[in-house]
């Protein structure tokens, strides 16, 4: 898969960072069609590692991970995370009637489909340092969207929230993310992308949703909000 030099690898990533779903008139259109997400490190010479291969991180002296996990994490609080300890993404969407898990944790990505035609892909990527704006998770996330598609402008991104850990059947803190929801005209599918790059943690969480229409998209977003959580680091 990889060429003989790092520069060849970088060139291939810039040329085709995704395979996927449709944002009308943008490169993200290809992304959302198959609902596949891939957030490669633009400078790493090796593929993004599978989440399951991550070693247990060492404890950061003086860092209270439990306290961070117990409260909301707005963009301005990204500095409360430990350096280099990645976040996670919980599963469980398949527990809602109508949803099925079609791919589980393949290089950090899981996919789901619903009987109404919706599809969801959730991916955790590490080695995101080159895209990070130190101390500014919102600017880092905007940079992530621009890396995926240079046509995306920050003004089109809205601040939304996802669960920040916690049990699915109980209230949980919230974590701010940026969302892109282009307006679609029939017969185009309705889509949404929610993402956050955690600059200090050096990782990003990315969830894409593609549905037949606006009504099914709204229901799918509610299901994602109920079952797919960004998981705080435990150390």
Secondary structure as a PSIPRED ss2 file (coil, helix, strand):
# PSIPRED VFORMAT (PSIPRED V4.0)

   1 X C   1.000  0.000  0.000
   2 X C   1.000  0.000  0.000
   3 X C   1.000  0.000  0.000
   4 X C   1.000  0.000  0.000
   5 X C   1.000  0.000  0.000
   6 X H   0.000  1.000  0.000
   7 X H   0.000  1.000  0.000
   8 X H   0.000  1.000  0.000
   9 X H   0.000  1.000  0.000
  10 X H   0.000  1.000  0.000
  11 X H   0.000  1.000  0.000
  12 X H   0.000  1.000  0.000
  13 X H   0.000  1.000  0.000
  14 X H   0.000  1.000  0.000
  15 X H   0.000  1.000  0.000
  16 X C   1.000  0.000  0.000
  17 X C   1.000  0.000  0.000
  18 X C   1.000  0.000  0.000
  19 X C   1.000  0.000  0.000
  20 X C   1.000  0.000  0.000
  21 X C   1.000  0.000  0.000
  22 X C   1.000  0.000  0.000
  23 X C   1.000  0.000  0.000
  24 X C   1.000  0.000  0.000
  25 X C   1.000  0.000  0.000
  26 X C   1.000  0.000  0.000
  27 X C   1.000  0.000  0.000
  28 X H   0.000  1.000  0.000
  29 X H   0.000  1.000  0.000
  30 X H   0.000  1.000  0.000
  31 X H   0.000  1.000  0.000
  32 X H   0.000  1.000  0.000
  33 X H   0.000  1.000  0.000
  34 X H   0.000  1.000  0.000
  35 X C   1.000  0.000  0.000
  36 X C   1.000  0.000  0.000
  37 X C   1.000  0.000  0.000
  38 X C   1.000  0.000  0.000
  39 X C   1.000  0.000  0.000
  40 X C   1.000  0.000  0.000
  41 X C   1.000  0.000  0.000
  42 X C   1.000  0.000  0.000
  43 X C   1.000  0.000  0.000
  44 X C   1.000  0.000  0.000
  45 X C   1.000  0.000  0.000
  46 X C   1.000  0.000  0.000
  47 X C   1.000  0.000  0.000
  48 X C   1.000  0.000  0.000
  49 X C   1.000  0.000  0.000
  50 X C   1.000  0.000  0.000
  51 X H   0.000  1.000  0.000
  52 X H   0.000  1.000  0.000
  53 X H   0.000  1.000  0.000
  54 X C   1.000  0.000  0.000
  55 X C   1.000  0.000  0.000
  56 X C   1.000  0.000  0.000
  57 X C   1.000  0.000  0.000
  58 X C   1.000  0.000  0.000
  59 X C   1.000  0.000  0.000
  60 X C   1.000  0.000  0.000
  61 X C   1.000  0.000  0.000
  62 X C   1.000  0.000  0.000
  63 X C   1.000  0.000  0.000
  64 X C   1.000  0.000  0.000
  65 X H   0.000  1.000  0.000
  66 X H   0.000  1.000  0.000
  67 X H   0.000  1.000  0.000
  68 X H   0.000  1.000  0.000
  69 X H   0.000  1.000  0.000
  70 X C   1.000  0.000  0.000
  71 X C   1.000  0.000  0.000
  72 X C   1.000  0.000  0.000
  73 X E   0.000  0.000  1.000
  74 X C   1.000  0.000  0.000
  75 X H   0.000  1.000  0.000
  76 X H   0.000  1.000  0.000
  77 X H   0.000  1.000  0.000
  78 X H   0.000  1.000  0.000
  79 X H   0.000  1.000  0.000
  80 X H   0.000  1.000  0.000
  81 X C   1.000  0.000  0.000
  82 X C   1.000  0.000  0.000
  83 X C   1.000  0.000  0.000
  84 X C   1.000  0.000  0.000
  85 X C   1.000  0.000  0.000
  86 X C   1.000  0.000  0.000
  87 X C   1.000  0.000  0.000
  88 X E   0.000  0.000  1.000
  89 X E   0.000  0.000  1.000
  90 X C   1.000  0.000  0.000
  91 X C   1.000  0.000  0.000
  92 X C   1.000  0.000  0.000
  93 X H   0.000  1.000  0.000
  94 X H   0.000  1.000  0.000
  95 X H   0.000  1.000  0.000
  96 X C   1.000  0.000  0.000
  97 X C   1.000  0.000  0.000
  98 X C   1.000  0.000  0.000
  99 X E   0.000  0.000  1.000
 100 X E   0.000  0.000  1.000
 101 X E   0.000  0.000  1.000
 102 X E   0.000  0.000  1.000
 103 X E   0.000  0.000  1.000
 104 X E   0.000  0.000  1.000
 105 X E   0.000  0.000  1.000
 106 X E   0.000  0.000  1.000
 107 X C   1.000  0.000  0.000
 108 X C   1.000  0.000  0.000
 109 X E   0.000  0.000  1.000
 110 X E   0.000  0.000  1.000
 111 X E   0.000  0.000  1.000
 112 X E   0.000  0.000  1.000
 113 X E   0.000  0.000  1.000
 114 X E   0.000  0.000  1.000
 115 X C   1.000  0.000  0.000
 116 X C   1.000  0.000  0.000
 117 X C   1.000  0.000  0.000
 118 X C   1.000  0.000  0.000
 119 X E   0.000  0.000  1.000
 120 X E   0.000  0.000  1.000
 121 X E   0.000  0.000  1.000
 122 X E   0.000  0.000  1.000
 123 X E   0.000  0.000  1.000
 124 X E   0.000  0.000  1.000
 125 X E   0.000  0.000  1.000
 126 X C   1.000  0.000  0.000
 127 X C   1.000  0.000  0.000
 128 X C   1.000  0.000  0.000
 129 X H   0.000  1.000  0.000
 130 X H   0.000  1.000  0.000
 131 X H   0.000  1.000  0.000
 132 X C   1.000  0.000  0.000
 133 X C   1.000  0.000  0.000
 134 X C   1.000  0.000  0.000
 135 X C   1.000  0.000  0.000
 136 X C   1.000  0.000  0.000
 137 X H   0.000  1.000  0.000
 138 X H   0.000  1.000  0.000
 139 X H   0.000  1.000  0.000
 140 X H   0.000  1.000  0.000
 141 X H   0.000  1.000  0.000
 142 X H   0.000  1.000  0.000
 143 X H   0.000  1.000  0.000
 144 X H   0.000  1.000  0.000
 145 X H   0.000  1.000  0.000
 146 X H   0.000  1.000  0.000
 147 X H   0.000  1.000  0.000
 148 X H   0.000  1.000  0.000
 149 X C   1.000  0.000  0.000
 150 X C   1.000  0.000  0.000
 151 X C   1.000  0.000  0.000
 152 X C   1.000  0.000  0.000
 153 X C   1.000  0.000  0.000
 154 X H   0.000  1.000  0.000
 155 X H   0.000  1.000  0.000
 156 X H   0.000  1.000  0.000
 157 X C   1.000  0.000  0.000
 158 X E   0.000  0.000  1.000
 159 X E   0.000  0.000  1.000
 160 X E   0.000  0.000  1.000
 161 X E   0.000  0.000  1.000
 162 X E   0.000  0.000  1.000
 163 X E   0.000  0.000  1.000
 164 X E   0.000  0.000  1.000
 165 X C   1.000  0.000  0.000
 166 X C   1.000  0.000  0.000
 167 X C   1.000  0.000  0.000
 168 X C   1.000  0.000  0.000
 169 X C   1.000  0.000  0.000
 170 X C   1.000  0.000  0.000
 171 X C   1.000  0.000  0.000
 172 X C   1.000  0.000  0.000
 173 X C   1.000  0.000  0.000
 174 X E   0.000  0.000  1.000
 175 X E   0.000  0.000  1.000
 176 X E   0.000  0.000  1.000
 177 X E   0.000  0.000  1.000
 178 X E   0.000  0.000  1.000
 179 X E   0.000  0.000  1.000
 180 X E   0.000  0.000  1.000
 181 X C   1.000  0.000  0.000
 182 X C   1.000  0.000  0.000
 183 X C   1.000  0.000  0.000
 184 X C   1.000  0.000  0.000
 185 X C   1.000  0.000  0.000
 186 X C   1.000  0.000  0.000
 187 X C   1.000  0.000  0.000
 188 X C   1.000  0.000  0.000
 189 X C   1.000  0.000  0.000
 190 X E   0.000  0.000  1.000
 191 X E   0.000  0.000  1.000
 192 X E   0.000  0.000  1.000
 193 X E   0.000  0.000  1.000
 194 X E   0.000  0.000  1.000
 195 X E   0.000  0.000  1.000
 196 X E   0.000  0.000  1.000
 197 X E   0.000  0.000  1.000
 198 X E   0.000  0.000  1.000
 199 X C   1.000  0.000  0.000
 200 X C   1.000  0.000  0.000
 201 X C   1.000  0.000  0.000
 202 X C   1.000  0.000  0.000
 203 X E   0.000  0.000  1.000
 204 X E   0.000  0.000  1.000
 205 X E   0.000  0.000  1.000
 206 X E   0.000  0.000  1.000
 207 X E   0.000  0.000  1.000
 208 X E   0.000  0.000  1.000
 209 X E   0.000  0.000  1.000
 210 X E   0.000  0.000  1.000
 211 X E   0.000  0.000  1.000
 212 X C   1.000  0.000  0.000
 213 X C   1.000  0.000  0.000
 214 X H   0.000  1.000  0.000
 215 X H   0.000  1.000  0.000
 216 X H   0.000  1.000  0.000
 217 X H   0.000  1.000  0.000
 218 X H   0.000  1.000  0.000
 219 X H   0.000  1.000  0.000
 220 X H   0.000  1.000  0.000
 221 X H   0.000  1.000  0.000
 222 X H   0.000  1.000  0.000
 223 X H   0.000  1.000  0.000
 224 X H   0.000  1.000  0.000
 225 X H   0.000  1.000  0.000
 226 X H   0.000  1.000  0.000
 227 X H   0.000  1.000  0.000
 228 X C   1.000  0.000  0.000
 229 X E   0.000  0.000  1.000
 230 X E   0.000  0.000  1.000
 231 X E   0.000  0.000  1.000
 232 X C   1.000  0.000  0.000
 233 X C   1.000  0.000  0.000
 234 X C   1.000  0.000  0.000
 235 X C   1.000  0.000  0.000
